[in-house]
Amino acid sequence: MTTAVVLIEAERDALTTLGGALADLDGVAEAYSVTGEWDFVAIVRVPRHEQLADIITGKLVQLPGVTRTQTMVAFEVFSKHDLEAMFDVGPR
């Protein structure tokens, strides 16, 4: 599984609708509106690294209102939730 964190800058008119549009894209696991320099953060998870280009440059940046993006590909996961899920053997 390949995970990418995509920072997204949006036009002001798109701030109320872009979050839902991001969340609806196949491959986008989570979408957040955030404070600071960027307006949204999308977490993209795909089985194959090559699929990132299809989702990010082929679909995400084409959404109305997206003005700029920055993508960071994750090397490793250190989330407590994800680590616990990896070792969960089910109900005891």
N, C-alpha and C positions, 0 to 999 in steps of 0.2 A: 504494500500500500504506500502510495506517495502522498504526502501532505504538503500543501502550500498555503502560506498566509498572504493574502492579497490586500494591500492598503488601497483605498479607493477615494478619490476626490470627486465630488459631484457638483453639478450646477445647483444653485439655490432652489430653483423650481422643481428639481427632482428629489429633494430630500424627503418628501413625504411618501414617495412611491418606489424609490429605488431599492429600499431594504427588502420589500416583498418580492420584487423582480429578481434580486440576487438570490434569495432563498429558494425561488422556484427553479433555478437552473440545475440541471442534472450535474452532479459532482460537487455542488456547494453543500457542505455538511452543515455549516452555520453561517449566519450573517449578523453582524452587529452594527448599530449606529454608535459612533464614538465621538469623544471630544478631542480637540487638538487640531493638528495640521490636516489630518485626514477625516473624512466624513463617515466612512464605513470600513469594516474589516470583514473579509470573507475567508472562511476556512474551506479550502478545496481538498477533497480526498478522492483519489482515483487509484484503480488497481495498477495502472502502468504509467510511468513517467511521461511517455509520449502523449498521453491524453490531456496533459496540462495545457498544451498549446491549443488544442481544440476548444477547451472550455474557456480559458482565459483570453486568448487573442481572437478566437473565433466567435465567442458568444458574449462573455462578460464585458469586454471593452466596447462592444457594439451596442450595449443597452443605452437607451436614451438618457442623457444626463451625466454619463460618465465622462469626466474630463481628463483624468490622469490616474495611473495605477503604478504600484510598485509591488513586485512579487518576491517573496522569500520562500525557498524550498527548504523544508525541514530535513535535518540529518537524522535526528533521534527524537524519541518522545520520552518525556520524564513526568507526564501527568500521573498523579496518584490514581485517578479513576481508570486510565488506560492500563496502567501496570497491574492494578487489582483485577481487571477484567481478563487480562492475559493468563493469570494464574488461578482464576475462579474455576473450581471443579463442580460447581452446582451446589444444591442444598445439602447440608450435612445431616 
